Amino acid sequence: MITITTTDHLAEFCEQAKTAPYVTVDTEFLRERTYYSKLCLIQLALPPASAAKGDGGPAVLVDPMADGLSLEPLYDLFRHKATVKVFHAARQDLEIFFHEAGLFPEPLFDTQVAAMVCGFGEQVGYETLVRKILRADLDKSSRFTDWSRRPLSDAQKTYALADVTHLRAIYEFLAAELRKSGREAWLAEEIGVLENPETYITRPEEAWQRVRTRSNSPRFLAILRELARFRETYAQARDVPRSRVYKDDAMIELASTKPANEADLAKSRLLLRDARRGDIAAGILAAVKAGQATSDLPQPEKAPPGRPGNPALSDLLRVLLKAKADQAGVAAKLIASASDLDEIASGGRDVPALSGWRAEVFGDDAMRLARGEIALSAEDGAVRVISIG
């Protein structure tokens, strides 16, 4: 097992990779103690060196924690458009590279998304694909490794390399399936979302929208917004997890109790002890004060006028989606979410399911159903679409 610890060695491998049609990539990282993921290991594998003999191509580990190692040769490979960069469930990996280097590997292939397009189910795991496509099992004994600790054992290295060596055959199988079905453009649409910087940017002023709360009071929401803004800014600046500042339940409590001083903070049931004094305490009190003083009050979302919900149509759309997904061999969740269906049933038209390849598979018939142009019937255990008039 080869572990790359120098920039020259990495550059040598990446130059070799530029002559290959694809390279499989995976990472190991930690995020429990930081806001941003800490990159601990990178795994890379090239295609089999000899298709006739079935020999495995070069597979290496890259240690980004090695002193003096620059990842610029890897980033140069990521920019090299003649070599496809293959990941499984790429989102977290891409987030790391976006924040570390401000780039996305191009061109990109995500085997999890491709598997959903090819009918392997919703958010299918790597282990499942290895079992279904390669008829093999993975050793997951090192799954909960602390990848920041050195040295790595042979068992850890073997585990890590398996995430890219099996990926080669999975990629080749799924790429062939996409070509046969003519669905390569479908995958390209989904990859476009993964390559959109907005997918990975968290703006402090928008952080409150991710907090689940039962209150729709505009003043409560204004205080919550300021508390979430402070927490996000503080966590990003110090690279600590949000929960180390204060958790969502404590933030909701603070927005309700509106503490005015540190004595009030001391009465909190949910606030961490370190947050009751110092910079965090000062930030909390300033955020509560700002939320109470602002005239820019968030308004609870309301259904657009003239668009009442239609539960019956939502239910019919669910049946249609299941039938169309089964017929096309595509994961239903990839086509439309439950909220998408409710939006269509309420008259909404700005829904991903109504454009691109999704419209071809489901969206066009969904609109026909909403307009009363088709009906659904059950026959021999299958759902049929029947034109009306």
N, C-alpha and C positions, 0 to 999 in steps of 0.2 A: 504494500500500500504506500503510495507516494504522497507525502505531505509537502506542499510548497510553502516555503518560509521566506523566500527572497524575491525581490522585484524582477531580477533577471530571469529566474526560473519561471515565474508567472508569465513574463513576456514571451519566453520561449514556447510555453504551452499555448498561449493565446494566438501566437502566430501560426502554430500548427492547426489550431481550431479554425482559423480563417479559411483554411483550405477544405474544411469539411462542410457538408450540406446542413448539418445542425449540431448543436451542442446541448446536452441536458444540464439543467442547473437547479440547485436547491441550496437552502441556507439553514443554519441552526443559529438561533438567537435567544436572548433573554429579554424579558420586558417586565418582570415582576417588580424590579426595584428602580425602574426608570420610566420616563414619559415616552422617549423614543426607544425603539428596539435597539439592543446592543448586539451588533453583528459579531458572532463568535466563530463561525466556520462556514466555508463555501465549498460545495461539492460540484464537480464538473466531470462530464463524461462525453467522449466522442463516439461516433458510430463504430460498429464492428470493423476491425481492420481488414478482415477477409470474410466476405459473405460465404464463400465456398467452404471454408473451414469452420465458420461460426465463431471465430475468435473474438473476444471482447476487445473493443478499442480502448485507448487510454482512459483511465478514470483516476482523478486526483482529488485530494483535499487541499484547500487553500486556507492557511491560518492568518486571518486578518489581524490577529492580536500579536503576530510576530514583530519584533522590533525592526523598524526601518522598512517594512513591507508597504509598498504603494499599490493600490488597486487600480491605478490608471491603465495598465495593460488590459485588465478585465473590462474596464469601461470602454476602452477602444474597441474591444471585441464586441461589446454590446452595440456599438455604433455601426459595426460592419454588417451591411444589409444582405450580404451574400450567404450568411450563416444564420439559420433560424435558431432562436433561443427558446428552448423547451422547458417549461415549468409545469408543476402540478399545483393547482390552487395558488396562483401566483400573487394574489393581492398583497399579502403581508411581505413577501419578498420584494415586490415592486415598491412598496412603501419605503422599505429600508433604502433601496438604491435611489429612489427619488429624493429622499431627505439627505442621503450621504453625498450624492453627486449631481442631483438635479436632472436625471435622465431616466429613460425607460429602454430596456433592451428592444432592439428592432432588427428584423421582424420577430414577433412574439407568438408563441403557441402555448395555450394553457390546456393541458390534458383533462382537467376537471370539467372545464366548460365544453370542450370537444366531446367528452363522454356524455354530457347532458344532451347535447345536440344529437348524438348518435343513439340515444335511448337507453343509457345505462342508469337512469334515475336521477334524483335530485341531489346535488352536491356530493357525488359519489367519491368515496375516499380512495387514496392511493393503494392501500392494502386490498381493497375490494377489486380494483382494476388488476392488480397483480394476480389475484386469485382467479378472476374471471377470464382474463385474456391470456395469462401465462401459465395458469394452472400451477401456481407456486405459492408458497407461504413466506411471510416475512417474519424475521425475528425482531420483536418489538421490545425486548428486554431493556434496551437502553433509552426508551422513549422519554423518561423523566430525568435525563442526564442534565447536570449543570455544565453546559457547554463552555462556560468561561473558565473552568478549571483546567490546569495543565499539570502533567502531560495527559493526553487522551489515551485510553487503553485501546488495545487491538479490537476488543469487542465494540467499543464506541465507534471506532473508525469503520469497522465492517458494517455496522448499522447505518452510519451516515452515507457510506458509498452506495448501499442498496437503494437509497432514495433517488439515485440518478442512473444506476446501471440497468435496473429493470425499466426505468422510464424510457429508455431507447426503444425497446420493442413495443411498449405501449403507444408511444408517439407514432411509430411507423404503422401500427395497426389502425389507429384512429385517423391518421392522415389519409390512409388508403380508403377507409370507410367514407370519409368526407368527400373524397374525389368521386367515389362510386355513386354517392347519393346526390352530388351536385350542391352540397351544403357548405362549401368553403366560405361563401359570402356571409352565411349565417354566423359562422364563427368570427369572421372579421368584424361584424357589427358588435359582438360582445367584447372582443379584444379592444375595440375603440373605447369602451367604457373603462377598461383597466388601464389604458394609456392616457386617460384624461387626468391632468394634474388636480382638477377639482375633487377627484375621488379621494385624494390623500391630504387635502388642506383642511385643517380645522381652525376656524376663525373664532377667537374668544367671544366676540359679540353674538355669535350664533350658537354657542355651546348650550345655552339654556333649553334649546328646542329638543335636545336629546333626553332631558330629564322628565320622567313620568310623574305627573302630579294630578290630583283630582280637582284641585281648585282652578277655577277660571277667572278669579278676581284679577282685574287688570293691575291693581296696585301690588298684589301678591306676586304676579308674574313679573312686574318691573323689578321688584327686589330680587326675585329669583334670577332674573337676567343678569343683574349686576354681580350677584354672588357667583354665578357660573362664569361670568367674564373674568372676575378676579382669580378664581381657581384655575382656569385654563391658562391665563397669562403667567401666573405664579409657577404652575407645573411645567410649562414650556421653558420658562427662563432658567429654572433650576434642574430641569430634566429629572423630575420625580413623578411618580404616578399620581393621578388625580386623587385617588383614594387616600394618599398620604397627606394631602392637604385637608380635605374633608370629604366624606362620602355623600352620596345623593340624599340619603335620608336625613343626614345632619343639615344639609343645605335647605331642604324643605322645611325642617324644624326652624331654622334661622329665619327663613322668609316669613314664617307664621308668627314667631315670637318677637321679631324686630328688636334685637338687643341694641342698647344704646351705649353700653360701656362694658369694661372687662368683668365687672361684677355680674352683669346680666349673662355674659358668656359662660361664667362659671356655673350657672344654673342649668346649662344645656345637658340633656340626658345623652345626646348622641355625638357631641363634638369631641374629637380627640384632645387629649390633655395638652399636647404641644400647640394646638390651634387656639388655645384660650389666652395666649400671651404672645408678645413679640410681633413679628412682621405679619403673620397670618391673622392674628387677632385684629391688628390695625387695619388690614385689608378687609376683613369681614365688616368691621364697624363702618368703614368708609363706603363699602358697597351697599350696606343697608341704608345708610344716610342718603346715598345717591339715588337709590331706588325709591325712597320715600319722597324725595324732592323733585324728581323728574316729571315733566308734563308729557313726555313721550311714552305713553302707556301701551304695552302690547295688548292686542285684542284677541280674544279666543277665536279660533277658526269657526266660521259659520258656513253652513251649506249655501251655495250661491242661490239667489232668488230664482224661483221658477224651476228649481231642480230638486224636488223632493226625492227621497230615497224610494227605491222600488224593490223591496225584498224578494218578491216573486220572480222578477226578471233576474236579479242577482243569482237566485237558485238555479234558474234555467241556464244562465251563462256558465255556472260551475259544471253543470252536466255537459254542456257543449264543449267546454274546455277539456274535460276529462276524455270525452270521445275523440276530439281532434288530436289531443296529445298522444293517445294510444294509437290512433290511426297513423300519425306521422312518426311515431317512435321517438318522441322528444319529451323531456321532463316537463310536466305541466307548469312547474314553478318558474321555469325559464321563459315560458311564453307570457304568463300573466300572474300577478299576485292577487290575493283576495281583495285588496283595496282597489286594484285596477278594475276588477269586475264590478265592485260596488260603484266606482266612479262612472263606468260605462252605463250601468243601470240607472244612474242619476242624471244622465245626459251629458256627462263629461266626454270630451273628445281628444284632449291633450294627454293621451295615454300611450305608453310604448307599445302596448299590444295591438294598437291600431295602425302601426306603421312598419315598414321594412318587411323582413321575412315573417314576422309574427302576424302581420295582416294577411299574408298569403295562407298561413296555416290555420289561423283562428279569427283574426280581427275582422276580416270582410264578412264572414258568416255571423260573427257576433253583432255587427251592425245590422245585418239583414234580420236577425232575430229580434233586435231591439225595435226595428221598424215594422215588425209583424209580417215580414215577407216569407219567413220560413217557420216551420214548427218542428218539434222533436218527437220521435216515437221510439218505442222499444220493440225490437223484433229479434227473437232468438238470442236474447241476452246482450244484444248490441244496440247502441243508440243510432238512429237514422235521422238524417236531415230531410225534411219534406218541404218542397216549395209550395207556397199558398198562392192561389189565384193563377 
